[in-house]
Amino acid sequence: MAIRTKYAYDRKGHGNVITISLCMIVKNEERTLARCLDSVVGITDEVVIVDTGSSDRTMDIAAQYTDRIYTYEWADDFAAARNYSFDQATQEYILWLDADDVLLPAERAKLEKLKQQLPSEGETAAVVLNYTLAEGPEGSPLVTDRRLRLVKRDAGCRWHGRLHEQLSFPASGVITADIAVTHRREAGHHSARNVRILRKWIAEEGVAQGRLLFYYAGECYDRQRYAAAARGYAKMLEQPSGYREDRLIACARLAECYERLGQPGRKLGALLQSFQYDLPHADFCCAIAACFHERQELVSAIYWYMQAVDVSSRDTGLRPVPAACRTWLPHARLSLCYAHLGNWEQALMHNTKAREYLPSDPGLLDNRQKLEAILRKEIRNREEQDKAQSRK
């Protein structure tokens, strides 16, 4: 889903400070709810909690933060539950979070600043925030996405889809902000619930197509049923229309399915198919390069890794993308490719660029030492050859 308008949020606000309702739907979230609410307490002016059938201490924990607690009879429809939570909001803007989301201190400060700078009754109808789906050992983002998180209550933004629900965009006034919500999922798997919802949904629709087919293929993928997932994604990509991000995700997932099924040729084809839907992105370029790298076709691998470097700043839209593909990974792989070709200077240069992102990585540091030792030896050899040549 494309962002229609995009600009920075560092302008001076005018008028009154905006007010925010936090809206959440929860069920059996006693392990994570307090952590989530603590991370935004003091920023939101209202907390709306909609419980869809908890049997643990979720409601008791919620009561420590708000008296705006509602029960909702679950009907296998996430969009309906989220729309109900939005209907209870009374403030100017609505922020939505899941119970296993958290706003880290630095990001909390950014959100506080944004709240001060967005003018009440201003033109901004919605704000897209970053979404960290996986973290490295030091909290650095490994996989990032973006979501429409903050919407004006009267902008008409509604949720759609019983599963993997999507929030509709307003016609205009959408901005992006460099603020990240971090997803810290606790142990637990919802595959059985999701499959039940999908089966009911497909039965009522009579056929799986469009986003419904996309979701079905995703559940097969998550359950490691790669042949079924591949069929679903391939069929979805044959359809004449669809969201750009869904198609790109389908290409990436289809490629991984083919890899799992031992079909490397079809994997490369699925990755190249992504160019039908958008310009090249760093993650696809890295994956294509890896196909050639595995075949020891190093010149082709170098070409695609360089493409990944060149497009690393391109807007990837609203889909999950590994941060490594846009930072250190293509440089680290380029270093290996050039080393295999005996181009030690280029190998060391790209090792240095990779270490700008991962300065303490043991593998990169070890490779640097090896490359520097080879280059020193080559320099000595050249000097000795020059001396020998001058004595003739």
Order of alpha helices (4+ residues) and beta strands (2+ residues): beta-alpha-beta-alpha-beta-alpha-beta-beta-alpha-beta-beta-beta-beta-beta-alpha-alpha-alpha-alpha-alpha-alpha-alpha-beta-alpha-alpha-alpha
